[in-house]
């Protein structure tokens, strides 16, 4: 199920969440082992995939992924002004505001969906 050229980090994360939910429902301590997948980078990958859009995320998780994205952005050598723009774009995407409210089709890939976004300025969310 997780094989193929179109499988993304978000797809893998979703399956890890399903496995974790299964183990969490069991009367055992095995769930502790799956907390290792509670990493911000996985959460960010799940969030930016337009098919999932971070479905089911809590507000505190959004804050974590914003910090993660901005930390990565800074480590790539980008300046504060572009980081502020990236942050604004993350919030607009989280709120499902234009232009990020475009529907995701079963024929889409995340790459094609993001390339179709036209926001009147350089979009840091995908092309950064």
N, C-alpha and C positions, 0 to 999 in steps of 0.2 A: 504494500500500500504506500510506502514511502520511497518508492523507487521511481526513477524517471528524471528527465532533464528539467521538468517544471516544478519539482519539489523545492519548497523554500524552507527557511528556518522557521517561519510561522507555522507551516504544516507540521514540522517536527515538534514544535512546542505544543501545538494543539493535541497531538497524540500523547505527549508526555503528561499533559494535564488530565487527559482521560485515564491514563494509567494511575496517576496519583490519586484521582478521585476514587478509582476502584479500590486501591489499597487503603485509602483513608476510611472507606466504609467497612473495612475488615476489622475485627476485634484483635488487632495485633500492633506491635510497635514498628512494623516494617515501613510504615509511612514516613518515618524519620529519614530514611534513605533517599526518598524522592524530594526532600526539601532542597537538595543540592541543585535542582533544576530551577529554583527560584532566583534566577540571575537576571539582573537588569537588561543585559544585552539580549537575552531570549525574549523578555517581555517587550523590548523595543521592536524586535523583529516581528513579533505577533501583532503589535499595534500598527506598524506601518504597512502591513499587508492589507490591501483594500478589501479582500474577501472577508477578513476577520475583524479589522478595525479595532482590535483590542476588546472584542465583545466580552462583556462580563467583568471588565476591569473596574477596580475601585479607584476612588479619587487619589488615595495615597500612592497607588501604583502609577498613576499618571504623573505625579510629581517625581517619582523615582525615574521613570523613563525620560522625562524632560531633562533631568540632571544628567542622565547617562548620555543622551544625544548631544547635549551641550558640551559635556566633557570630551566626547569623541571629536566634536567639531573643533574645540580648542586645541586638542592634541594634533589635529591635522594642520594646525597653523593658521586657522581663520581668526579674524579680528572680532572685537566686541560688537560692532554694528551689524555684521552679518549674523552673529550669534543671536542678537535681538530679533532679527528678521526670521531666523530659523525658529525661534521660540514662538513668535506670532503665528507662523505657519503651522507649527505643531498644535497650537491651541485651536486654530481654525479647523484643522483636520479632525481633532478630538470632538469639536462642536458640530461637525458635519456641515460646516458653512461652505459657501461657494469659494472657490471652484472645486472643493474637495467633496461635494455632495453628489458627484457623478456616480451612477450605479455601476456595479461590477458584474460582468456577465460571465457565464460559464465558459465562454470562448476567449475571455481575456486572460492575460497573464499579468502578474503584478508589474512587470517591466512595461508592458504596453499601456496599462492603465495609467501609471505614473507619467509616461511620456505623453499622454493625451491631455494632461492638466495644463491649462493656460491660465495663468493668474496675472498677466500684465506686467510681470517682472520676473526676474530669474528666481525660480523655485529652488530653494536650498534643500527642501525635503528629499528630493530624489536626485537631483543633478549635482549636488554639492560635491 
